[in-house]
Amino acid sequence: MLDNRSKDVLKFLVNECKEGSYKIIEIDEIIKSMPTKYMMDMDLIVQIIKHLENRDYISVKYADNEQFCLCPLPFGRQFIENESIHARNKKDLKKIGNKIYFFSLLCALLGSFLGTLLFDLIFKN
């Protein structure tokens, strides 16, 4: 499993290397593309890149203090695609769940109203 920072870095790398070949990416580019709430620095980027490489999400050809030559592996690309599909499905399921909830609430209110009305008609006469 990846944390949010690693997912965002992997997503950035997959978007940068769309053609599937190795590409040289500056560490500063990665830092600039990340949200400021993550407070990314060079050391953290290097750790995340090493973690992604060790878990076979990416392949690193070479690295120095300012840049990496890397390529996302099929497992990394598939992980990002599955995350986007999962996010879409989660939104759809939430919409369906809300509709079912309100429909059930409406049916319960309608049933209570009809039950009370029938009770009054039958037993109050």
Backbone as CSV, one residue per row, in Angstrom:
resi,resn,N_x,N_y,N_z,CA_x,CA_y,CA_z,C_x,C_y,C_z
1,MET,0.838,-1.179,0.000,0.000,0.000,0.000,0.883,1.242,0.000
2,LEU,0.402,2.260,-0.645,1.136,3.517,-0.728,0.400,4.596,0.056
3,ASP,1.173,5.494,0.643,0.550,6.641,1.292,0.208,7.684,0.223
4,ASN,-0.456,8.750,0.638,-0.936,9.752,-0.329,0.204,10.452,-1.054
5,ARG,1.293,10.731,-0.342,2.426,11.394,-0.997,3.020,10.504,-2.077
6,SER,3.193,9.230,-1.773,3.775,8.311,-2.754,2.846,8.135,-3.951
7,LYS,1.529,8.085,-3.698,0.566,7.981,-4.800,0.650,9.196,-5.707
8,ASP,0.745,10.383,-5.098,0.821,11.593,-5.911,2.113,11.655,-6.714
9,VAL,3.218,11.224,-6.123,4.486,11.194,-6.861,4.388,10.190,-8.006
10,LEU,3.850,9.013,-7.737,3.698,8.006,-8.791,2.774,8.507,-9.895
11,LYS,1.699,9.171,-9.526,0.775,9.727,-10.522,1.486,10.759,-11.394
12,PHE,2.312,11.602,-10.771,3.087,12.589,-11.525,4.044,11.899,-12.489
13,LEU,4.725,10.853,-12.025,5.681,10.152,-12.874,4.993,9.450,-14.034
14,VAL,3.843,8.859,-13.788,3.093,8.200,-14.862,2.633,9.226,-15.889
15,ASN,2.195,10.392,-15.439,1.751,11.437,-16.368,2.913,12.019,-17.162
16,GLU,4.085,12.098,-16.554,5.252,12.638,-17.250,5.800,11.658,-18.281
17,CYS,5.740,10.393,-18.011,6.302,9.354,-18.892,5.189,8.627,-19.619
18,LYS,4.375,9.351,-20.350,3.217,8.754,-21.008,3.604,7.758,-22.094
19,GLU,4.719,7.989,-22.776,5.083,7.100,-23.884,5.688,5.788,-23.415
20,GLY,5.976,5.642,-22.139,6.446,4.376,-21.604,7.945,4.183,-21.650
21,SER,8.680,5.212,-22.025,10.135,5.091,-22.063,10.750,5.871,-20.902
22,TYR,12.042,5.716,-20.739,12.743,6.417,-19.661,12.764,7.909,-19.946
23,LYS,12.670,8.677,-18.882,12.673,10.127,-19.016,13.452,10.717,-17.850
24,ILE,14.166,11.786,-18.132,14.909,12.487,-17.089,13.974,13.496,-16.441
25,ILE,13.844,13.371,-15.121,12.941,14.252,-14.377,13.727,14.903,-13.250
26,GLU,13.623,16.207,-13.180,14.287,16.974,-12.123,13.530,16.801,-10.809
27,ILE,14.268,16.766,-9.720,13.637,16.665,-8.406,12.805,17.916,-8.129
28,ASP,13.291,19.075,-8.596,12.538,20.322,-8.389,11.182,20.290,-9.074
29,GLU,11.092,19.622,-10.246,9.793,19.494,-10.928,8.800,18.726,-10.065
30,ILE,9.289,17.658,-9.463,8.416,16.841,-8.614,7.958,17.645,-7.408
31,ILE,8.883,18.364,-6.780,8.539,19.161,-5.593,7.516,20.229,-5.943
32,LYS,7.689,20.897,-7.079,6.765,21.958,-7.482,5.373,21.426,-7.811
33,SER,5.305,20.196,-8.290,4.007,19.644,-8.679,3.197,19.121,-7.495
34,MET,3.841,18.923,-6.362,3.153,18.381,-5.187,2.478,19.502,-4.390
35,PRO,1.376,19.184,-3.711,0.717,20.187,-2.858,1.646,20.632,-1.726
36,THR,1.482,21.876,-1.322,2.365,22.415,-0.279,2.116,21.769,1.077
37,LYS,0.939,21.171,1.269,0.644,20.542,2.561,1.555,19.350,2.838
38,TYR,2.159,18.752,1.782,3.052,17.621,1.976,4.447,18.046,2.442
39,MET,4.794,19.307,2.268,6.101,19.852,2.663,7.238,18.958,2.145
40,MET,7.286,18.764,0.849,8.272,17.895,0.219,9.633,18.582,0.151
41,ASP,10.672,17.805,0.353,12.029,18.274,0.128,12.782,17.199,-0.645
42,MET,14.041,17.466,-0.960,14.810,16.543,-1.800,14.960,15.171,-1.145
43,ASP,15.243,15.155,0.139,15.442,13.877,0.828,14.178,13.023,0.798
44,LEU,13.044,13.648,1.006,11.778,12.912,0.997,11.476,12.365,-0.401
45,ILE,11.750,13.150,-1.433,11.539,12.691,-2.809,12.430,11.484,-3.094
46,VAL,13.694,11.556,-2.673,14.620,10.442,-2.897,14.123,9.188,-2.183
47,GLN,13.635,9.343,-0.959,13.103,8.193,-0.222,11.882,7.595,-0.920
48,ILE,10.982,8.453,-1.388,9.776,7.972,-2.076,10.150,7.253,-3.373
49,ILE,11.100,7.813,-4.138,11.545,7.182,-5.390,12.161,5.818,-5.096
50,LYS,12.985,5.729,-4.057,13.583,4.434,-3.697,12.509,3.434,-3.275
51,HIS,11.521,3.909,-2.523,10.422,3.032,-2.096,9.646,2.520,-3.302
52,LEU,9.332,3.414,-4.232,8.598,3.009,-5.433,9.415,2.032,-6.279
53,GLU,10.718,2.242,-6.323,11.583,1.331,-7.080,11.654,-0.040,-6.410
54,ASN,11.772,-0.058,-5.092,11.850,-1.335,-4.371,10.557,-2.139,-4.483
55,ARG,9.417,-1.474,-4.617,8.126,-2.143,-4.730,7.729,-2.406,-6.184
56,ASP,8.641,-2.166,-7.121,8.444,-2.420,-8.558,7.339,-1.584,-9.185
57,TYR,7.164,-0.358,-8.707,6.245,0.580,-9.360,6.959,1.325,-10.480
58,ILE,8.265,1.580,-10.282,9.052,2.304,-11.274,10.409,1.618,-11.428
59,SER,11.080,1.969,-12.508,12.447,1.512,-12.737,13.328,2.750,-12.865
60,VAL,14.410,2.797,-12.087,15.325,3.941,-12.124,16.601,3.498,-12.822
61,LYS,16.933,4.200,-13.916,18.152,3.876,-14.653,19.356,4.497,-13.963
62,TYR,19.266,5.787,-13.647,20.316,6.425,-12.861,19.728,7.582,-12.084
63,ALA,20.452,7.977,-11.064,19.997,9.079,-10.212,21.217,9.847,-9.722
64,ASP,21.050,11.147,-9.595,22.067,11.967,-8.940,21.365,12.923,-7.988
65,ASN,22.038,13.954,-7.566,21.475,14.850,-6.547,20.335,15.723,-7.051
66,GLU,20.198,15.892,-8.360,19.197,16.822,-8.878,18.186,16.198,-9.826
67,GLN,18.461,15.004,-10.330,17.544,14.428,-11.313,17.580,12.905,-11.285
68,PHE,16.525,12.327,-11.874,16.389,10.884,-12.006,16.107,10.573,-13.464
69,CYS,16.597,9.443,-13.917,16.178,8.897,-15.198,15.368,7.656,-14.846
70,LEU,14.066,7.740,-15.077,13.211,6.652,-14.623,12.072,6.415,-15.594
71,CYS,11.396,5.288,-15.350,10.262,4.886,-16.172,9.278,4.143,-15.286
72,PRO,8.003,4.481,-15.333,7.016,3.702,-14.576,6.856,2.313,-15.195
73,LEU,6.803,1.322,-14.356,6.596,-0.051,-14.814,5.099,-0.317,-14.983
74,PRO,4.736,-1.391,-15.689,3.307,-1.685,-15.884,2.522,-1.796,-14.574
75,PHE,3.151,-2.334,-13.529,2.474,-2.438,-12.241,2.121,-1.055,-11.694
76,GLY,3.024,-0.078,-11.850,2.767,1.283,-11.394,1.674,1.960,-12.197
77,ARG,1.704,1.764,-13.511,0.648,2.339,-14.365,-0.715,1.734,-14.020
78,GLN,-0.734,0.433,-13.827,-1.989,-0.241,-13.497,-2.514,0.218,-12.138
79,PHE,-1.616,0.443,-11.195,-2.022,0.914,-9.872,-2.722,2.266,-9.972
80,ILE,-2.173,3.182,-10.750,-2.768,4.515,-10.913,-4.110,4.413,-11.632
81,GLU,-4.206,3.567,-12.659,-5.475,3.395,-13.359,-6.535,2.820,-12.427
82,ASN,-6.164,1.844,-11.630,-7.114,1.244,-10.684,-7.557,2.248,-9.634
83,GLU,-6.666,3.115,-9.192,-7.032,4.146,-8.215,-8.076,5.094,-8.792
84,SER,-7.911,5.490,-10.060,-8.884,6.409,-10.661,-10.233,5.712,-10.859
85,ILE,-10.211,4.453,-11.261,-11.464,3.697,-11.423,-12.148,3.529,-10.067
86,HIS,-11.363,3.220,-9.042,-11.916,3.046,-7.697,-12.551,4.346,-7.196
87,ALA,-11.909,5.484,-7.477,-12.461,6.775,-7.042,-13.794,7.050,-7.739
88,ARG,-13.869,6.745,-9.053,-15.127,6.951,-9.773,-16.229,6.041,-9.240
89,ASN,-15.886,4.780,-8.989,-16.881,3.843,-8.463,-17.353,4.253,-7.078
90,LYS,-16.459,4.781,-6.279,-16.825,5.220,-4.934,-17.834,6.367,-5.000
91,LYS,-17.632,7.300,-5.922,-18.576,8.405,-6.086,-19.939,7.885,-6.543
92,ASP,-19.930,6.960,-7.498,-21.192,6.399,-7.995,-21.943,5.655,-6.897
93,LEU,-21.219,4.858,-6.112,-21.859,4.117,-5.030,-22.425,5.051,-3.966
94,LYS,-21.747,6.160,-3.724,-22.251,7.119,-2.748,-23.553,7.741,-3.239
95,LYS,-23.610,8.073,-4.520,-24.847,8.629,-5.086,-25.992,7.634,-4.978
96,ILE,-25.719,6.387,-5.335,-26.758,5.350,-5.270,-27.203,5.138,-3.831
97,GLY,-26.264,5.105,-2.895,-26.596,4.938,-1.482,-27.468,6.063,-0.963
98,ASN,-27.164,7.301,-1.360,-27.992,8.438,-0.942,-29.402,8.334,-1.505
99,LYS,-29.525,7.915,-2.755,-30.850,7.763,-3.355,-31.660,6.692,-2.632
100,ILE,-31.029,5.566,-2.331,-31.719,4.479,-1.620,-32.145,4.941,-0.224
101,TYR,-31.269,5.687,0.456,-31.587,6.177,1.800,-32.828,7.064,1.772
102,PHE,-32.846,8.041,0.869,-33.979,8.964,0.828,-35.254,8.283,0.329
103,PHE,-35.132,7.344,-0.586,-36.304,6.599,-1.038,-36.874,5.767,0.113
104,SER,-36.006,5.139,0.886,-36.467,4.349,2.039,-37.136,5.238,3.078
105,LEU,-36.566,6.398,3.314,-37.152,7.345,4.268,-38.534,7.790,3.792
106,LEU,-38.647,8.099,2.520,-39.933,8.514,1.960,-40.965,7.389,2.071
107,CYS,-40.560,6.161,1.778,-41.486,5.020,1.880,-41.917,4.786,3.328
108,ALA,-40.996,4.946,4.267,-41.348,4.767,5.675,-42.346,5.835,6.121
109,LEU,-42.135,7.066,5.715,-43.073,8.130,6.071,-44.442,7.898,5.430
110,LEU,-44.435,7.505,4.175,-45.692,7.232,3.486,-46.419,6.052,4.132
111,GLY,-45.701,5.008,4.498,-46.309,3.855,5.162,-46.895,4.227,6.514
112,SER,-46.178,5.054,7.268,-46.703,5.504,8.569,-47.971,6.320,8.383
113,PHE,-47.974,7.195,7.396,-49.158,8.019,7.138,-50.354,7.147,6.746
114,LEU,-50.119,6.210,5.833,-51.224,5.343,5.403,-51.698,4.433,6.535
115,GLY,-50.784,3.938,7.336,-51.166,3.099,8.468,-52.012,3.859,9.463
116,THR,-51.625,5.085,9.759,-52.397,5.914,10.684,-53.761,6.245,10.101
117,LEU,-53.806,6.541,8.825,-55.074,6.860,8.159,-56.008,5.655,8.178
118,LEU,-55.517,4.478,7.858,-56.355,3.265,7.894,-56.809,2.940,9.314
119,PHE,-55.942,3.115,10.267,-56.330,2.865,11.670,-57.469,3.792,12.074
120,ASP,-57.345,5.061,11.721,-58.421,6.007,12.055,-59.716,5.652,11.355
121,LEU,-59.648,5.237,10.099,-60.855,4.874,9.357,-61.528,3.624,9.897
122,ILE,-60.733,2.651,10.315,-61.311,1.379,10.765,-61.801,1.457,12.196
123,PHE,-60.991,1.970,13.102,-61.317,1.889,14.529,-62.008,3.135,15.084
124,LYS,-62.061,4.210,14.395,-62.704,5.417,14.922,-64.186,5.458,14.532
125,ASN,-64.620,4.671,13.642,-66.023,4.667,13.222,-66.886,3.917,14.147
